[in-house]
């Protein structure tokens, strides 16, 4: 009959390991989300900068064409 039961310390150690793993997994997921959001913010800022530069270039081009024509 004793073969079917695990010692108490084995159960407690297993539970502790599962909790530690769950905490580690949660921290990893949080880190992934933070990295994803930062990547999005940086890409958005870069796109705004490129778009602003394109507007300046186009307006400058139009000014030059108006002066020539």
Biopython code that builds the backbone (N, CA, C, O; Angstrom):
import numpy as np
from Bio.PDB.StructureBuilder import StructureBuilder

atoms = [
    (1, "UNK", "N", (0.815, -1.184, 0.000)),
    (1, "UNK", "CA", (0.000, 0.000, 0.000)),
    (1, "UNK", "C", (0.862, 1.253, 0.000)),
    (1, "UNK", "O", (0.475, 2.253, -0.606)),
    (2, "UNK", "N", (2.005, 1.236, 0.651)),
    (2, "UNK", "CA", (2.885, 2.397, 0.755)),
    (2, "UNK", "C", (3.509, 2.749, -0.594)),
    (2, "UNK", "O", (3.983, 3.872, -0.772)),
    (3, "UNK", "N", (3.521, 1.818, -1.545)),
    (3, "UNK", "CA", (4.111, 2.076, -2.849)),
    (3, "UNK", "C", (3.321, 3.101, -3.650)),
    (3, "UNK", "O", (3.867, 3.709, -4.571)),
    (4, "UNK", "N", (2.055, 3.305, -3.323)),
    (4, "UNK", "CA", (1.213, 4.201, -4.090)),
    (4, "UNK", "C", (1.309, 5.654, -3.617)),
    (4, "UNK", "O", (0.840, 6.545, -4.324)),
    (5, "UNK", "N", (1.879, 5.915, -2.488)),
    (5, "UNK", "CA", (1.938, 7.262, -1.929)),
    (5, "UNK", "C", (3.350, 7.811, -2.032)),
    (5, "UNK", "O", (4.326, 7.100, -1.796)),
    (6, "UNK", "N", (3.445, 9.076, -2.384)),
    (6, "UNK", "CA", (4.738, 9.756, -2.432)),
    (6, "UNK", "C", (5.039, 10.347, -1.065)),
    (6, "UNK", "O", (4.126, 10.747, -0.343)),
    (7, "UNK", "N", (6.283, 10.402, -0.716)),
    (7, "UNK", "CA", (6.628, 11.070, 0.548)),
    (7, "UNK", "C", (6.215, 12.543, 0.496)),
    (7, "UNK", "O", (6.185, 13.146, -0.576)),
    (8, "UNK", "N", (5.907, 13.101, 1.632)),
    (8, "UNK", "CA", (5.421, 14.480, 1.721)),
    (8, "UNK", "C", (6.431, 15.460, 1.157)),
    (8, "UNK", "O", (6.049, 16.398, 0.457)),
    (9, "UNK", "N", (7.718, 15.267, 1.444)),
    (9, "UNK", "CA", (8.717, 16.212, 0.961)),
    (9, "UNK", "C", (8.792, 16.225, -0.565)),
    (9, "UNK", "O", (9.107, 17.258, -1.156)),
    (10, "UNK", "N", (8.510, 15.098, -1.205)),
    (10, "UNK", "CA", (8.524, 15.053, -2.670)),
    (10, "UNK", "C", (7.381, 15.897, -3.226)),
    (10, "UNK", "O", (7.560, 16.632, -4.197)),
    (11, "UNK", "N", (6.227, 15.791, -2.617)),
    (11, "UNK", "CA", (5.065, 16.573, -3.061)),
    (11, "UNK", "C", (5.328, 18.064, -2.863)),
    (11, "UNK", "O", (5.042, 18.871, -3.747)),
    (12, "UNK", "N", (5.870, 18.423, -1.710)),
    (12, "UNK", "CA", (6.143, 19.833, -1.413)),
    (12, "UNK", "C", (7.211, 20.387, -2.350)),
    (12, "UNK", "O", (7.077, 21.502, -2.854)),
    (13, "UNK", "N", (8.264, 19.618, -2.585)),
    (13, "UNK", "CA", (9.327, 20.057, -3.488)),
    (13, "UNK", "C", (8.799, 20.232, -4.911)),
    (13, "UNK", "O", (9.159, 21.186, -5.600)),
    (14, "UNK", "N", (7.942, 19.305, -5.344)),
    (14, "UNK", "CA", (7.349, 19.417, -6.674)),
    (14, "UNK", "C", (6.465, 20.643, -6.797)),
    (14, "UNK", "O", (6.500, 21.333, -7.816)),
    (15, "UNK", "N", (5.674, 20.922, -5.772)),
    (15, "UNK", "CA", (4.802, 22.096, -5.779)),
    (15, "UNK", "C", (5.626, 23.382, -5.814)),
    (15, "UNK", "O", (5.295, 24.327, -6.531)),
    (16, "UNK", "N", (6.700, 23.403, -5.033)),
    (16, "UNK", "CA", (7.576, 24.576, -5.022)),
    (16, "UNK", "C", (8.212, 24.787, -6.394)),
    (16, "UNK", "O", (8.310, 25.921, -6.863)),
    (17, "UNK", "N", (8.637, 23.720, -7.029)),
    (17, "UNK", "CA", (9.236, 23.814, -8.360)),
    (17, "UNK", "C", (8.233, 24.325, -9.380)),
    (17, "UNK", "O", (8.577, 25.145, -10.231)),
    (18, "UNK", "N", (6.991, 23.847, -9.304)),
    (18, "UNK", "CA", (5.962, 24.314, -10.233)),
    (18, "UNK", "C", (5.667, 25.796, -10.040)),
    (18, "UNK", "O", (5.471, 26.520, -11.016)),
    (19, "UNK", "N", (5.633, 26.256, -8.791)),
    (19, "UNK", "CA", (5.392, 27.674, -8.525)),
    (19, "UNK", "C", (6.537, 28.530, -9.053)),
    (19, "UNK", "O", (6.306, 29.581, -9.650)),
    (20, "UNK", "N", (7.764, 28.084, -8.834)),
    (20, "UNK", "CA", (8.921, 28.830, -9.332)),
    (20, "UNK", "C", (8.907, 28.893, -10.854)),
    (20, "UNK", "O", (9.205, 29.934, -11.440)),
    (21, "UNK", "N", (8.563, 27.787, -11.488)),
    (21, "UNK", "CA", (8.501, 27.764, -12.947)),
    (21, "UNK", "C", (7.402, 28.696, -13.455)),
    (21, "UNK", "O", (7.600, 29.408, -14.440)),
    (22, "UNK", "N", (6.253, 28.696, -12.792)),
    (22, "UNK", "CA", (5.148, 29.577, -13.198)),
    (22, "UNK", "C", (5.560, 31.043, -13.074)),
    (22, "UNK", "O", (5.236, 31.851, -13.944)),
    (23, "UNK", "N", (6.267, 31.390, -12.004)),
    (23, "UNK", "CA", (6.729, 32.768, -11.824)),
    (23, "UNK", "C", (7.736, 33.142, -12.908)),
    (23, "UNK", "O", (7.690, 34.245, -13.453)),
    (24, "UNK", "N", (8.634, 32.231, -13.213)),
    (24, "UNK", "CA", (9.629, 32.473, -14.254)),
    (24, "UNK", "C", (8.951, 32.653, -15.610)),
    (24, "UNK", "O", (9.317, 33.542, -16.378)),
    (25, "UNK", "N", (7.973, 31.818, -15.899)),
    (25, "UNK", "CA", (7.242, 31.910, -17.158)),
    (25, "UNK", "C", (6.494, 33.241, -17.251)),
    (25, "UNK", "O", (6.467, 33.860, -18.315)),
    (26, "UNK", "N", (5.898, 33.677, -16.167)),
    (26, "UNK", "CA", (5.171, 34.943, -16.157)),
    (26, "UNK", "C", (6.130, 36.112, -16.394)),
    (26, "UNK", "O", (5.810, 37.035, -17.143)),
    (27, "UNK", "N", (7.304, 36.074, -15.759)),
    (27, "UNK", "CA", (8.294, 37.131, -15.971)),
    (27, "UNK", "C", (8.785, 37.142, -17.412)),
    (27, "UNK", "O", (8.992, 38.206, -17.994)),
    (28, "UNK", "N", (8.971, 35.959, -17.986)),
    (28, "UNK", "CA", (9.418, 35.869, -19.379)),
    (28, "UNK", "C", (8.368, 36.462, -20.307)),
    (28, "UNK", "O", (8.697, 37.224, -21.216)),
    (29, "UNK", "N", (7.104, 36.114, -20.079)),
    (29, "UNK", "CA", (6.030, 36.664, -20.914)),
    (29, "UNK", "C", (5.947, 38.173, -20.775)),
    (29, "UNK", "O", (5.740, 38.882, -21.760)),
    (30, "UNK", "N", (6.109, 38.667, -19.551)),
    (30, "UNK", "CA", (6.089, 40.114, -19.333)),
    (30, "UNK", "C", (7.239, 40.777, -20.090)),
    (30, "UNK", "O", (7.055, 41.835, -20.692)),
    (31, "UNK", "N", (8.417, 40.166, -20.064)),
    (31, "UNK", "CA", (9.565, 40.724, -20.779)),
    (31, "UNK", "C", (9.314, 40.748, -22.280)),
    (31, "UNK", "O", (9.681, 41.710, -22.955)),
    (32, "UNK", "N", (8.697, 39.709, -22.802)),
    (32, "UNK", "CA", (8.389, 39.651, -24.233)),
    (32, "UNK", "C", (7.406, 40.763, -24.602)),
    (32, "UNK", "O", (7.566, 41.416, -25.633)),
    (33, "UNK", "N", (6.399, 40.976, -23.770)),
    (33, "UNK", "CA", (5.412, 42.022, -24.043)),
    (33, "UNK", "C", (6.072, 43.400, -24.018)),
    (33, "UNK", "O", (5.796, 44.238, -24.876)),
    (34, "UNK", "N", (6.950, 43.636, -23.029)),
    (34, "UNK", "CA", (7.643, 44.921, -22.951)),
    (34, "UNK", "C", (8.506, 45.138, -24.191)),
    (34, "UNK", "O", (8.506, 46.226, -24.766)),
    (35, "UNK", "N", (9.241, 44.108, -24.602)),
    (35, "UNK", "CA", (10.083, 44.223, -25.792)),
    (35, "UNK", "C", (9.241, 44.494, -27.034)),
    (35, "UNK", "O", (9.619, 45.304, -27.881)),
    (36, "UNK", "N", (8.111, 43.823, -27.141)),
    (36, "UNK", "CA", (7.229, 44.006, -28.292)),
    (36, "UNK", "C", (6.709, 45.439, -28.354)),
    (36, "UNK", "O", (6.693, 46.057, -29.418)),
    (37, "UNK", "N", (6.287, 45.957, -27.211)),
    (37, "UNK", "CA", (5.756, 47.328, -27.190)),
    (37, "UNK", "C", (6.845, 48.350, -27.483)),
    (37, "UNK", "O", (6.599, 49.327, -28.190)),
    (38, "UNK", "N", (8.042, 48.142, -26.950)),
    (38, "UNK", "CA", (9.144, 49.066, -27.235)),
    (38, "UNK", "C", (9.501, 49.038, -28.719)),
    (38, "UNK", "O", (9.775, 50.081, -29.313)),
    (39, "UNK", "N", (9.498, 47.861, -29.309)),
    (39, "UNK", "CA", (9.786, 47.739, -30.738)),
    (39, "UNK", "C", (8.741, 48.501, -31.551)),
    (39, "UNK", "O", (9.070, 49.156, -32.540)),
    (40, "UNK", "N", (7.479, 48.409, -31.126)),
    (40, "UNK", "CA", (6.396, 49.120, -31.806)),
    (40, "UNK", "C", (6.586, 50.627, -31.696)),
    (40, "UNK", "O", (6.438, 51.348, -32.682)),
    (41, "UNK", "N", (6.912, 51.102, -30.499)),
    (41, "UNK", "CA", (7.109, 52.540, -30.287)),
    (41, "UNK", "C", (8.271, 53.047, -31.129)),
    (41, "UNK", "O", (8.166, 54.094, -31.768)),
    (42, "UNK", "N", (9.379, 52.311, -31.133)),
    (42, "UNK", "CA", (10.542, 52.735, -31.916)),
    (42, "UNK", "C", (10.231, 52.744, -33.413)),
    (42, "UNK", "O", (10.653, 53.650, -34.132)),
    (43, "UNK", "N", (9.497, 51.740, -33.879)),
    (43, "UNK", "CA", (9.136, 51.687, -35.304)),
    (43, "UNK", "C", (8.198, 52.838, -35.659)),
    (43, "UNK", "O", (8.325, 53.438, -36.726)),
    (44, "UNK", "N", (7.259, 53.146, -34.766)),
    (44, "UNK", "CA", (6.326, 54.250, -35.018)),
    (44, "UNK", "C", (7.081, 55.577, -35.073)),
    (44, "UNK", "O", (6.828, 56.396, -35.957)),
    (45, "UNK", "N", (8.006, 55.794, -34.137)),
    (45, "UNK", "CA", (8.789, 57.035, -34.131)),
    (45, "UNK", "C", (9.653, 57.148, -35.387)),
    (45, "UNK", "O", (9.790, 58.227, -35.964)),
    (46, "UNK", "N", (10.227, 56.032, -35.798)),
    (46, "UNK", "CA", (11.058, 56.037, -37.012)),
    (46, "UNK", "C", (10.203, 56.365, -38.239)),
    (46, "UNK", "O", (10.626, 57.114, -39.120)),
    (47, "UNK", "N", (9.001, 55.799, -38.284)),
    (47, "UNK", "CA", (8.105, 56.065, -39.411)),
    (47, "UNK", "C", (7.684, 57.529, -39.444)),
    (47, "UNK", "O", (7.612, 58.131, -40.515)),
    (48, "UNK", "N", (7.405, 58.106, -38.275)),
    (48, "UNK", "CA", (7.050, 59.531, -38.217)),
    (48, "UNK", "C", (8.208, 60.393, -38.702)),
    (48, "UNK", "O", (8.002, 61.377, -39.412)),
    (49, "UNK", "N", (9.415, 60.024, -38.319)),
    (49, "UNK", "CA", (10.590, 60.781, -38.729)),
    (49, "UNK", "C", (10.782, 60.705, -40.243)),
    (49, "UNK", "O", (11.053, 61.717, -40.891)),
    (50, "UNK", "N", (10.641, 59.515, -40.798)),
    (50, "UNK", "CA", (10.801, 59.336, -42.246)),
    (50, "UNK", "C", (9.704, 60.088, -42.987)),
    (50, "UNK", "O", (9.959, 60.726, -44.008)),
    (51, "UNK", "N", (8.489, 60.010, -42.472)),
    (51, "UNK", "CA", (7.370, 60.702, -43.107)),
    (51, "UNK", "C", (7.597, 62.212, -43.074)),
    (51, "UNK", "O", (7.348, 62.901, -44.063)),
    (52, "UNK", "N", (8.069, 62.723, -41.940)),
    (52, "UNK", "CA", (8.361, 64.153, -41.833)),
    (52, "UNK", "C", (9.447, 64.576, -42.806)),
    (52, "UNK", "O", (9.356, 65.639, -43.419)),
    (53, "UNK", "N", (10.470, 63.754, -42.949)),
    (53, "UNK", "CA", (11.553, 64.066, -43.885)),
    (53, "UNK", "C", (11.039, 64.066, -45.323)),
    (53, "UNK", "O", (11.451, 64.897, -46.132)),
    (54, "UNK", "N", (10.152, 63.147, -45.633)),
    (54, "UNK", "CA", (9.593, 63.090, -46.992)),
    (54, "UNK", "C", (8.779, 64.340, -47.292)),
    (54, "UNK", "O", (8.831, 64.859, -48.407)),
    (55, "UNK", "N", (8.030, 64.827, -46.316)),
    (55, "UNK", "CA", (7.239, 66.046, -46.499)),
    (55, "UNK", "C", (8.161, 67.231, -46.760)),
    (55, "UNK", "O", (7.887, 68.048, -47.639)),
    (56, "UNK", "N", (9.244, 67.328, -46.006)),
    (56, "UNK", "CA", (10.197, 68.426, -46.197)),
    (56, "UNK", "C", (10.821, 68.346, -47.577)),
    (56, "UNK", "O", (10.917, 69.360, -48.269)),
    (57, "UNK", "N", (11.242, 67.173, -47.986)),
    (57, "UNK", "CA", (11.876, 67.002, -49.305)),
    (57, "UNK", "C", (10.902, 67.371, -50.414)),
    (57, "UNK", "O", (11.267, 68.076, -51.355)),
    (58, "UNK", "N", (9.668, 66.899, -50.308)),
    (58, "UNK", "CA", (8.679, 67.184, -51.351)),
    (58, "UNK", "C", (8.347, 68.670, -51.406)),
    (58, "UNK", "O", (8.221, 69.234, -52.493)),
    (59, "UNK", "N", (8.205, 69.305, -50.256)),
    (59, "UNK", "CA", (7.879, 70.735, -50.267)),
    (59, "UNK", "C", (9.049, 71.535, -50.824)),
    (59, "UNK", "O", (8.845, 72.518, -51.537)),
    (60, "UNK", "N", (10.265, 71.123, -50.507)),
    (60, "UNK", "CA", (11.444, 71.803, -51.037)),
    (60, "UNK", "C", (11.513, 71.635, -52.555)),
    (60, "UNK", "O", (11.844, 72.574, -53.279)),
    (61, "UNK", "N", (11.199, 70.439, -53.022)),
    (61, "UNK", "CA", (11.195, 70.163, -54.457)),
    (61, "UNK", "C", (10.158, 71.039, -55.164)),
    (61, "UNK", "O", (10.419, 71.574, -56.241)),
    (62, "UNK", "N", (8.993, 71.177, -54.553)),
    (62, "UNK", "CA", (7.935, 71.992, -55.142)),
    (62, "UNK", "C", (8.326, 73.460, -55.180)),
    (62, "UNK", "O", (7.994, 74.164, -56.134)),
    (63, "UNK", "N", (9.035, 73.938, -54.143)),
    (63, "UNK", "CA", (9.505, 75.317, -54.132)),
    (63, "UNK", "C", (10.489, 75.558, -55.267)),
    (63, "UNK", "O", (10.411, 76.583, -55.944)),
    (64, "UNK", "N", (11.398, 74.642, -55.478)),
    (64, "UNK", "CA", (12.395, 74.767, -56.535)),
    (64, "UNK", "C", (11.714, 74.757, -57.892)),
    (64, "UNK", "O", (12.079, 75.542, -58.767)),
    (65, "UNK", "N", (10.744, 73.897, -58.086)),
    (65, "UNK", "CA", (10.027, 73.822, -59.362)),
    (65, "UNK", "C", (9.241, 75.107, -59.622)),
    (65, "UNK", "O", (9.154, 75.560, -60.763)),
    (66, "UNK", "N", (8.665, 75.699, -58.561)),
    (66, "UNK", "CA", (7.931, 76.948, -58.737)),
    (66, "UNK", "C", (8.870, 78.096, -59.127)),
    (66, "UNK", "O", (8.509, 78.961, -59.925)),
    (67, "UNK", "N", (10.078, 78.092, -58.552)),
    (67, "UNK", "CA", (11.040, 79.139, -58.881)),
    (67, "UNK", "C", (11.512, 79.016, -60.316)),
    (67, "UNK", "O", (11.761, 80.029, -60.970)),
    (68, "UNK", "N", (11.640, 77.805, -60.817)),
    (68, "UNK", "CA", (12.125, 77.570, -62.176)),
    (68, "UNK", "C", (11.035, 77.850, -63.203)),
    (68, "UNK", "O", (11.328, 78.301, -64.310)),
    (69, "UNK", "N", (9.787, 77.587, -62.846)),
    (69, "UNK", "CA", (8.714, 77.653, -63.819)),
    (69, "UNK", "C", (8.047, 78.924, -63.837)),
    (69, "UNK", "O", (7.115, 79.122, -64.616)),
]
sb = StructureBuilder()
sb.init_structure("model")
sb.init_model(0)
sb.init_chain("A")
sb.init_seg("    ")
for serial, (resi, resn, name, xyz) in enumerate(atoms, 1):
    if name == "N":
        sb.init_residue(resn, " ", resi, " ")
    sb.init_atom(name, np.array(xyz, "f"), 0.0, 1.0, " ", f" {name:<3s}", serial, name[0])
structure = sb.get_structure()
